[in-house]
């Protein structure tokens, strides 16, 4: 092979590798179902966004190719009607996802170690959760004998702890994987915590430390560290309770001045969480401005303490100024790692808490007419 031929071959290989590494492909076949179309949904800590779709052919085959895939595996859902198959996909991946009959119970994944590992956790977990719901439904049926109630209660308890043991076993056995991160955040029906509230931080630290070695650049590692910080903040929550009776916050406004939530004691307060980066709260801000003008100078004054869950200071300040937000706007610029989210256990945006003049939280996620009606009562 002469030098020119070698150079052309090398260039071709580089171009091929580059193209392959920047995209990902998902294909497969769903047989024995009435499914006609599948969607691909990208999942982030604060949102789920549809990014592509594919129509199944007469034999149930489908294919999707996504350009500019993330360098490290990221979470996606393959949406099949009302069911979602979670996948961890990165650059260069060429997944094959298939199923025959019941999709969630029978789907298979090829060509992705992380996605296959996730399947091993997800399928038994979902089946177990479905079993719990079935037992709970039977338990609620009328005319059951006392013996039947006791038997169902024992069955539910046994299944619940079996699933929980398997979940924790999976997390510890695979703590250096992104599948373990996913498993950390799954909850059984009625549960808020993995094990025992903020004591869960032990498992989060185990996974974060192991993940640091394999995926140091993964955004999920950053989110995990943020969750650990929020758990630590909640563990110290008692020292942060203000005299007014609600968890206090102290964050910087757009001018860099620290403003405490407790400084508004005696007013009716709306503690509002939003994100300028997401841009999904602009309409709500416009609506809130009308309500603010209506009750700001009422007999019992109304004030808004709005926390921006953002990381880009310039974008946040521009949004506040462009929208001419008249209330207190603060942020620690930690994004989803903000301790404020952890202290108030905020899991999604937007979110708000209504606090009366006595310092009691009297409402949550109130907007529009619902908020207006409560303020009419509280600001008299």
C-alpha positions in Angstrom: 0.0 0.0 0.0 1.5 3.3 -1.1 1.5 6.4 1.1 -1.4 8.1 -0.7 -3.6 5.0 -0.5 -2.7 4.6 3.2 -3.5 8.2 3.9 -6.9 8.0 2.2 -7.8 4.8 4.1 -6.8 6.4 7.4 -8.9 9.5 6.6 -11.9 7.3 5.7 -11.5 5.4 9.0 -11.3 8.6 11.0 -14.4 10.1 9.3 -16.3 6.8 9.8 -15.4 6.7 13.5 -16.3 10.3 13.9 -19.7 9.9 12.4 -20.4 6.7 14.3 -19.3 8.3 17.6 -21.5 11.3 17.3 -24.8 9.5 16.7 -26.8 6.6 18.1 -29.4 4.2 16.6 -32.3 2.3 18.1 -34.1 -0.4 16.2 -36.0 -3.6 16.8 -39.3 -5.4 16.5 -42.5 -5.4 18.6 -44.6 -8.5 17.7 -47.9 -9.6 19.1 -49.1 -6.1 20.1 -51.3 -3.4 18.6 -48.5 -0.9 18.8 -48.3 1.3 15.7 -45.8 4.0 16.7 -42.9 4.4 19.2 -41.4 7.6 20.6 -38.0 8.4 22.0 -38.1 10.6 25.1 -35.0 12.3 26.6 -35.1 12.4 30.4 -33.3 15.1 32.4 -33.7 15.8 36.2 -36.3 18.4 35.5 -38.0 17.4 32.2 -39.0 14.8 29.7 -38.8 15.8 26.1 -39.9 13.8 23.0 -37.1 14.0 20.4 -38.0 11.4 17.8 -40.5 8.8 16.7 -40.9 5.9 14.3 -43.9 4.1 12.7 -43.8 0.3 12.9 -44.1 -1.5 9.6 -46.5 -4.4 9.0 -44.2 -6.8 10.8 -43.6 -4.6 13.8 -40.1 -3.3 12.8 -39.0 0.2 13.6 -35.8 2.2 13.5 -34.6 5.6 14.8 -31.2 7.4 14.4 -30.3 10.3 16.6 -27.4 12.7 15.8 -25.2 14.4 18.3 -25.8 11.8 21.0 -24.3 12.5 24.5 -20.7 11.3 25.1 -21.6 9.4 28.2 -24.7 7.3 28.5 -27.8 9.3 29.2 -31.4 8.3 30.2 -34.0 7.9 27.5 -37.4 6.3 27.5 -38.7 4.3 24.5 -42.4 5.2 24.8 -44.8 2.5 23.7 -48.4 3.8 24.1 -48.7 4.3 27.9 -45.6 2.2 28.7 -42.0 3.3 28.9 -38.8 1.3 28.5 -35.9 3.1 30.2 -32.6 3.0 28.2 -29.1 4.3 28.9 -27.7 5.4 25.6 -24.4 7.1 24.5 -22.5 8.0 21.4 -22.0 5.2 18.9 -24.6 2.9 20.5 -26.6 0.8 18.2 -29.4 -0.7 20.4 -31.8 -3.3 19.4 -35.0 -3.3 21.6 -37.6 -6.0 20.9 -40.6 -7.6 22.6 -43.2 -10.3 21.9 -46.6 -9.8 23.6 -46.5 -7.9 26.9 -43.8 -5.2 26.3 -42.7 -4.4 29.8 -42.5 -8.0 30.9 -40.9 -9.4 27.8 -38.7 -6.7 26.2 -35.0 -7.5 25.5 -32.1 -5.2 24.9 -29.0 -5.9 22.8 -25.7 -4.0 22.2 -25.8 -1.8 25.4 -24.2 -3.0 28.6 -25.8 -0.2 30.7 -29.3 -0.6 29.1 -29.2 -4.4 29.6 -28.2 -4.0 33.2 -31.0 -1.5 33.6 -33.5 -4.0 32.1 -32.4 -6.6 34.7 -33.4 -4.2 37.5 -36.4 -2.6 35.9 -38.5 -5.6 34.7 -38.6 -7.3 38.1 -39.1 -4.0 39.9 -42.1 -3.0 37.7 -43.6 -6.5 37.9 -43.2 -6.4 41.7 -44.9 -2.9 41.9 -47.8 -4.2 39.8 -48.2 -7.2 42.1 -48.3 -4.8 45.1 -51.1 -2.7 43.4 -53.0 -5.9 42.6 -52.8 -7.1 46.3 -53.8 -3.6 47.5 -56.9 -3.6 45.2 -57.9 -7.0 46.5 -57.4 -5.9 50.1 -59.8 -3.0 49.5 -62.6 -5.2 48.2 -65.8 -5.4 50.3 -67.1 -8.5 52.1 -63.6 -10.0 52.6 -63.3 -12.2 55.7 -61.0 -11.2 58.5 -58.8 -14.2 57.6 -58.6 -13.1 54.0 -57.6 -9.5 55.0 -54.8 -10.9 57.2 -53.6 -13.2 54.5 -53.5 -10.4 51.9 -51.7 -8.1 54.5 -49.0 -10.7 55.0 -48.7 -11.3 51.3 -48.3 -7.6 50.6 -45.7 -7.2 53.4 -43.7 -10.2 52.1 -43.7 -9.0 48.5 -42.8 -5.4 49.6 -39.7 -6.4 51.5 -38.7 -8.9 48.8 -38.7 -6.2 46.2 -36.9 -3.8 48.5 -34.2 -6.3 49.3 -33.6 -7.0 45.6 -33.5 -3.3 44.9 -30.8 -2.6 47.5 -28.9 -5.7 46.4 -28.8 -4.5 42.8 -27.7 -1.0 43.9 -24.8 -2.3 45.9 -23.7 -5.0 43.4 -23.7 -2.5 40.5 -22.8 0.7 42.3 -20.4 1.8 39.7 -23.0 2.0 36.9 -25.6 4.4 35.8 -28.2 1.7 36.1 -27.6 1.9 39.9 -28.3 5.7 39.8 -31.7 4.9 38.1 -32.4 2.2 40.7 -31.7 4.7 43.6 -34.5 6.9 42.4 -37.2 4.3 42.0 -39.9 4.1 44.7 -42.6 1.5 45.5 -46.2 2.6 45.7 -46.7 4.9 48.6 -43.0 5.4 49.3 -41.2 8.7 49.5 -37.8 7.3 50.4 -35.6 4.4 49.4 -35.2 3.1 52.9 -35.5 5.6 55.7 -35.5 9.2 54.6 -32.2 10.9 54.8 -30.4 7.8 56.0 -30.6 6.9 52.3 -27.6 9.1 51.8 -25.4 6.1 52.6 -26.4 4.4 49.4 -26.2 7.6 47.4 -22.6 8.1 48.6 -21.7 4.5 47.7 -22.9 4.9 44.2 -21.4 8.4 43.7 -17.9 7.3 44.9 -18.0 4.3 42.6 -19.4 6.2 39.6 -16.6 8.8 39.9 -14.1 6.2 38.6 -16.1 5.1 35.6 -18.1 8.2 34.5 -16.3 11.3 36.1 -17.9 13.6 33.4 -21.4 12.3 33.6 -24.1 14.9 34.5 -25.8 12.2 36.6 -22.8 12.1 38.9 -23.2 15.9 39.4 -27.0 15.4 40.1 -26.1 12.6 42.5 -23.7 14.9 44.4 -26.4 17.5 44.5 -28.8 15.1 46.0 -26.3 14.1 48.6 -25.9 17.8 49.5 -29.6 18.2 49.8 -29.9 15.2 52.1 -27.1 16.6 54.3 -29.0 19.8 54.4 -32.2 18.1 55.5 -30.2 16.2 58.2 -29.3 19.6 59.6 -32.8 21.0 59.1 -33.6 21.5 62.7 -30.9 24.0 63.1 -32.3 26.0 60.1 -35.9 26.3 61.4 -36.7 29.9 61.8 -38.7 31.4 64.7 -41.6 31.8 62.3 -41.9 28.0 62.2 -40.9 27.2 58.6 -37.5 26.1 57.2 -35.5 29.3 56.6 -33.6 30.1 53.5 -30.8 32.7 52.9 -30.0 33.3 49.3 -28.5 36.1 47.2 -30.7 38.4 45.1 -29.7 39.7 41.6 -27.5 42.4 43.3 -25.6 39.9 45.4 -27.4 40.9 48.6 -28.4 38.0 51.0 -32.2 37.9 51.7 -33.6 35.5 54.3 -37.1 34.0 53.9 -37.7 34.6 57.7 -37.2 38.4 57.1 -40.8 38.3 55.6 -42.3 37.1 58.9 -45.7 38.5 59.5 -46.6 38.7 55.8 -48.3 36.1 53.6 -45.5 34.5 51.7 -45.4 32.6 48.4 -42.2 30.6 48.3 -41.9 29.9 44.5 -39.4 27.7 42.7 -38.8 28.2 39.0 -36.1 28.1 36.4 -35.1 30.8 33.9 -33.0 28.3 32.0 -36.0 26.0 31.4 -38.2 28.9 30.3 -41.3 27.1 31.3 -42.5 29.5 34.0 -42.8 32.7 32.0 -46.6 32.4 31.6 -47.0 31.6 35.3 -44.8 34.7 36.2 -47.1 36.9 34.1 -50.1 35.5 35.9 -48.4 35.8 39.3 -47.6 39.5 38.6 -51.3 40.3 38.4 -52.0 38.5 41.7 -49.0 40.2 43.3 -50.2 43.7 42.4 -53.6 42.8 43.8 -52.5 41.6 47.2 -49.1 43.2 47.8 -50.5 46.1 49.7 -53.4 44.3 51.3 -54.3 44.6 55.0 -51.9 41.6 55.6 -49.2 42.3 52.9 -48.4 39.6 50.4 -44.8 38.9 49.3 -43.2 36.5 46.8 -39.8 34.9 47.6 -38.9 33.4 44.3 -36.0 30.9 44.1 -34.4 30.4 40.6 -33.1 26.9 40.1 -30.4 28.0 37.7 -26.7 27.9 37.1 -26.2 30.8 34.7 -26.3 34.1 36.5 -26.5 36.3 33.4 -29.5 34.4 32.1 -31.3 34.5 35.4 -30.7 38.2 35.9 -31.8 38.9 32.3 -35.0 36.9 32.8 -35.8 38.8 36.0 -35.2 42.2 34.4 -36.9 41.4 31.0 -40.0 40.1 32.7 -39.9 43.0 35.2 -40.5 40.7 38.2 -41.5 43.0 41.1 -40.9 40.6 44.0 -37.8 39.1 45.8 -35.8 37.0 43.3 -33.0 34.9 44.7 -30.7 32.0 43.7 -27.6 30.1 44.8 -26.8 29.3 41.2 -26.4 25.6 42.0 -29.2 24.5 39.7 -30.7 21.2 40.7 -28.0 20.9 43.4 -29.5 23.8 45.3 -30.0 23.0 49.0 -33.2 25.0 48.9 -34.8 22.2 46.8 -33.7 19.7 49.3 -34.9 21.6 52.3 -38.4 21.9 50.8 -38.2 18.5 49.1 -38.9 20.0 45.6 -38.8 17.2 43.0 -40.0 19.1 39.9 -40.5 22.6 38.6 -42.4 24.8 38.9 -43.4 24.4 42.6 -44.6 26.7 45.3 -45.5 26.9 49.0 -48.0 29.3 50.5 -47.1 30.5 54.1 -49.6 32.4 56.2 -48.7 35.3 58.5 -48.3 32.9 61.5 -45.6 31.0 59.6 -47.6 27.9 58.8 -47.4 26.3 55.3 -51.1 26.3 54.3 -50.9 25.4 50.6 -48.7 23.8 47.9 -48.5 24.3 44.2 -51.3 26.8 44.0 -51.7 28.8 40.8 -54.2 31.1 39.1 -57.7 31.1 40.6 -56.7 28.7 43.4 -54.0 31.0 44.6 -56.2 34.0 44.3 -58.9 32.5 46.4 -56.5 31.5 49.2 -54.9 35.0 49.2 -58.3 36.6 49.5 -58.8 34.8 52.8 -55.3 35.2 54.2 -54.6 38.9 53.4 -57.7 40.3 55.1 
